[in-house]
Structures are given as C-alpha cells and as structure tokens.
C-alpha cells in the first residue's frame, strides 16, 4: 500500500474519481492490527479495478487509487474529511467523502465496502446450497 503525503492526496483526488485512504497511527493498537487487512484489501481492489477497467473501459472510467496516511502528519486534512478516530478508512468520490469507516475492520469487511464503492460486486460470489 502506498503512503500518501498531502500533495499525493490532492493529486489523486484531482486525477481519479475514487480514492480510498487508510488513516492510521503507529501508537494505535487498532491501527497496527488493521494495517495488514487494509493493505491486502486495497491491493486486491486496485488490482481488480485495473483488470475490469481494461476489460470494460466505458463502465470503469475515472480511475481508482488507494493509499495510507499517518494522522500525526496530516491533521488539517483530518479536519476537512471529518476523521475523528483511528483507524479510519475514507472513501472519496469526486473529491467528496462518500463513506467513513471508523475502527478496526476485517479484510473481508473492507473488501465489501470497497467493492460497493467502486462498483465491483464480483468479490463475493456467495455459495448457496441447492
């Protein structure tokens, strides 16, 4: 997962329709526990979005990117985005907060939120007994 600086965030928010940011703190036990989940979920979502946008460019226009930000270095942005807890994942669509996911989440929960956000419901094909 890429580490965003404030300039990176501004660039990504201006160049992509959808941006997911994982706000964390090294001193937060929940952040340390969730970092692996966020990294795996973000990597899978970015890879899948890239594959789908190549296969169906008209449907998946605009771009999607993910990154992490250390909260102590970005307090002004926290206020602008309404981040009040760590860890928090902010899903930003067209430079506006689409959803804030506060507190620890499993990789599966993050993937569900990300797949809804970027319009890819293919992550979770449910097994059904017939």
BALOBA-1460 file (C-alpha; in Angstrom, 3 decimals):
// residues 130
<rec num="1" residu="x" x="0.000" y="0.000" z="0.000"/>
<rec num="2" residu="x" x="1.311" y="3.366" z="-0.975"/>
<rec num="3" residu="x" x="1.974" y="6.024" z="1.657"/>
<rec num="4" residu="x" x="0.196" y="9.268" z="0.746"/>
<rec num="5" residu="x" x="1.525" y="12.704" z="1.594"/>
<rec num="6" residu="x" x="-0.815" y="15.687" z="1.428"/>
<rec num="7" residu="x" x="0.381" y="16.597" z="-2.085"/>
<rec num="8" residu="x" x="-0.181" y="12.976" z="-3.208"/>
<rec num="9" residu="x" x="-3.712" y="13.056" z="-1.852"/>
<rec num="10" residu="x" x="-4.525" y="16.290" z="-3.677"/>
<rec num="11" residu="x" x="-3.122" y="14.887" z="-6.908"/>
<rec num="12" residu="x" x="-5.023" y="11.599" z="-6.553"/>
<rec num="13" residu="x" x="-8.268" y="13.351" z="-5.622"/>
<rec num="14" residu="x" x="-7.957" y="15.593" z="-8.689"/>
<rec num="15" residu="x" x="-6.895" y="12.840" z="-11.124"/>
<rec num="16" residu="x" x="-9.143" y="9.967" z="-10.005"/>
<rec num="17" residu="x" x="-12.841" y="9.874" z="-9.385"/>
<rec num="18" residu="x" x="-12.480" y="7.495" z="-6.466"/>
<rec num="19" residu="x" x="-9.823" y="7.435" z="-3.747"/>
<rec num="20" residu="x" x="-9.600" y="5.262" z="-0.632"/>
<rec num="21" residu="x" x="-7.372" y="6.436" z="2.224"/>
<rec num="22" residu="x" x="-6.423" y="4.472" z="5.314"/>
<rec num="23" residu="x" x="-5.690" y="6.861" z="8.194"/>
<rec num="24" residu="x" x="-3.541" y="5.262" z="10.876"/>
<rec num="25" residu="x" x="-1.270" y="5.990" z="13.833"/>
<rec num="26" residu="x" x="1.772" y="3.962" z="14.880"/>
<rec num="27" residu="x" x="0.796" y="4.441" z="18.514"/>
<rec num="28" residu="x" x="-2.686" y="2.933" z="17.975"/>
<rec num="29" residu="x" x="-3.002" y="-0.801" z="18.665"/>
<rec num="30" residu="x" x="-6.115" y="-0.999" z="16.444"/>
<rec num="31" residu="x" x="-4.197" y="0.657" z="13.595"/>
<rec num="32" residu="x" x="-1.354" y="-1.832" z="13.910"/>
<rec num="33" residu="x" x="-3.834" y="-4.731" z="13.884"/>
<rec num="34" residu="x" x="-5.747" y="-3.385" z="10.884"/>
<rec num="35" residu="x" x="-2.801" y="-2.310" z="8.710"/>
<rec num="36" residu="x" x="-2.385" y="-5.761" z="7.123"/>
<rec num="37" residu="x" x="-6.120" y="-6.024" z="6.431"/>
<rec num="38" residu="x" x="-6.198" y="-2.590" z="4.811"/>
<rec num="39" residu="x" x="-3.110" y="-3.300" z="2.714"/>
<rec num="40" residu="x" x="-4.447" y="-6.611" z="1.390"/>
<rec num="41" residu="x" x="-7.942" y="-5.219" z="0.736"/>
<rec num="42" residu="x" x="-6.595" y="-2.105" z="-1.013"/>
<rec num="43" residu="x" x="-4.178" y="-4.115" z="-3.149"/>
<rec num="44" residu="x" x="-6.918" y="-6.542" z="-4.224"/>
<rec num="45" residu="x" x="-9.369" y="-3.745" z="-5.002"/>
<rec num="46" residu="x" x="-6.828" y="-1.777" z="-7.062"/>
<rec num="47" residu="x" x="-5.770" y="-4.882" z="-8.990"/>
<rec num="48" residu="x" x="-9.350" y="-5.911" z="-9.707"/>
<rec num="49" residu="x" x="-10.352" y="-2.383" z="-10.728"/>
<rec num="50" residu="x" x="-7.387" y="-2.252" z="-13.121"/>
<rec num="51" residu="x" x="-8.396" y="-5.589" z="-14.685"/>
<rec num="52" residu="x" x="-12.066" y="-4.582" z="-15.021"/>
<rec num="53" residu="x" x="-11.230" y="-1.147" z="-16.448"/>
<rec num="54" residu="x" x="-9.162" y="-2.809" z="-19.189"/>
<rec num="55" residu="x" x="-11.964" y="-5.257" z="-19.976"/>
<rec num="56" residu="x" x="-14.796" y="-2.699" z="-19.791"/>
<rec num="57" residu="x" x="-13.297" y="0.799" z="-20.190"/>
<rec num="58" residu="x" x="-16.643" y="2.557" z="-20.645"/>
<rec num="59" residu="x" x="-18.016" y="1.169" z="-17.393"/>
<rec num="60" residu="x" x="-14.929" y="1.784" z="-15.219"/>
<rec num="61" residu="x" x="-13.818" y="5.274" z="-16.212"/>
<rec num="62" residu="x" x="-12.289" y="7.834" z="-13.917"/>
<rec num="63" residu="x" x="-9.758" y="5.821" z="-12.005"/>
<rec num="64" residu="x" x="-9.378" y="4.481" z="-8.505"/>
<rec num="65" residu="x" x="-6.423" y="4.660" z="-6.157"/>
<rec num="66" residu="x" x="-5.636" y="3.727" z="-2.574"/>
<rec num="67" residu="x" x="-3.111" y="4.818" z="-0.014"/>
<rec num="68" residu="x" x="-2.359" y="5.300" z="3.660"/>
<rec num="69" residu="x" x="-1.749" y="8.476" z="5.653"/>
<rec num="70" residu="x" x="-0.161" y="8.873" z="9.075"/>
<rec num="71" residu="x" x="-2.566" y="11.052" z="11.052"/>
<rec num="72" residu="x" x="0.035" y="12.990" z="13.039"/>
<rec num="73" residu="x" x="1.441" y="14.440" z="9.801"/>
<rec num="74" residu="x" x="-1.927" y="15.369" z="8.242"/>
<rec num="75" residu="x" x="-4.089" y="16.952" z="10.950"/>
<rec num="76" residu="x" x="-5.523" y="19.624" z="8.655"/>
<rec num="77" residu="x" x="-6.792" y="17.022" z="6.200"/>
<rec num="78" residu="x" x="-8.335" y="15.030" z="9.072"/>
<rec num="79" residu="x" x="-10.460" y="18.033" z="9.960"/>
<rec num="80" residu="x" x="-11.502" y="18.631" z="6.351"/>
<rec num="81" residu="x" x="-12.539" y="14.972" z="5.886"/>
<rec num="82" residu="x" x="-14.156" y="14.660" z="9.312"/>
<rec num="83" residu="x" x="-11.841" y="11.915" z="10.575"/>
<rec num="84" residu="x" x="-12.324" y="11.613" z="14.338"/>
<rec num="85" residu="x" x="-10.867" y="8.192" z="15.149"/>
<rec num="86" residu="x" x="-8.050" y="5.859" z="14.187"/>
<rec num="87" residu="x" x="-8.025" y="3.716" z="12.278"/>
<rec num="88" residu="x" x="-10.377" y="5.222" z="9.692"/>
<rec num="89" residu="x" x="-10.814" y="4.467" z="6.015"/>
<rec num="90" residu="x" x="-12.190" y="7.377" z="3.976"/>
<rec num="91" residu="x" x="-13.772" y="6.609" z="0.643"/>
<rec num="92" residu="x" x="-13.744" y="9.731" z="-1.500"/>
<rec num="93" residu="x" x="-15.769" y="10.076" z="-4.683"/>
<rec num="94" residu="x" x="-15.234" y="13.113" z="-6.914"/>
<rec num="95" residu="x" x="-13.446" y="14.984" z="-4.084"/>
<rec num="96" residu="x" x="-16.311" y="14.405" z="-1.587"/>
<rec num="97" residu="x" x="-16.468" y="11.949" z="1.307"/>
<rec num="98" residu="x" x="-18.603" y="9.010" z="0.224"/>
<rec num="99" residu="x" x="-18.125" y="6.990" z="3.425"/>
<rec num="100" residu="x" x="-16.020" y="6.957" z="6.588"/>
<rec num="101" residu="x" x="-15.281" y="3.546" z="8.084"/>
<rec num="102" residu="x" x="-14.087" y="4.025" z="11.655"/>
<rec num="103" residu="x" x="-12.408" y="1.464" z="13.888"/>
<rec num="104" residu="x" x="-10.993" y="-1.968" z="13.249"/>
<rec num="105" residu="x" x="-12.398" y="-3.896" z="10.266"/>
<rec num="106" residu="x" x="-11.542" y="-7.294" z="8.846"/>
<rec num="107" residu="x" x="-10.138" y="-7.651" z="5.341"/>
<rec num="108" residu="x" x="-13.463" y="-9.103" z="4.190"/>
<rec num="109" residu="x" x="-15.439" y="-6.152" z="5.610"/>
<rec num="110" residu="x" x="-13.088" y="-3.689" z="3.917"/>
<rec num="111" residu="x" x="-13.366" y="-5.551" z="0.613"/>
<rec num="112" residu="x" x="-17.164" y="-5.420" z="0.802"/>
<rec num="113" residu="x" x="-17.097" y="-1.656" z="1.360"/>
<rec num="114" residu="x" x="-14.511" y="-1.136" z="-1.387"/>
<rec num="115" residu="x" x="-16.379" y="-3.310" z="-3.874"/>
<rec num="116" residu="x" x="-19.601" y="-1.361" z="-3.270"/>
<rec num="117" residu="x" x="-17.688" y="1.918" z="-3.567"/>
<rec num="118" residu="x" x="-16.014" y="1.137" z="-6.889"/>
<rec num="119" residu="x" x="-18.971" y="-0.769" z="-8.306"/>
<rec num="120" residu="x" x="-17.441" y="-4.233" z="-8.332"/>
<rec num="121" residu="x" x="-19.782" y="-6.685" z="-6.716"/>
<rec num="122" residu="x" x="-17.822" y="-9.644" z="-8.054"/>
<rec num="123" residu="x" x="-15.584" y="-10.033" z="-4.996"/>
<rec num="124" residu="x" x="-18.186" y="-12.006" z="-3.104"/>
<rec num="125" residu="x" x="-19.951" y="-14.689" z="-5.051"/>
<rec num="126" residu="x" x="-21.976" y="-16.344" z="-2.309"/>
<rec num="127" residu="x" x="-22.034" y="-20.117" z="-2.138"/>
<rec num="128" residu="x" x="-25.591" y="-21.308" z="-1.924"/>
<rec num="129" residu="x" x="-26.900" y="-24.721" z="-1.097"/>
<rec num="130" residu="x" x="-29.364" y="-26.017" z="-3.638"/>
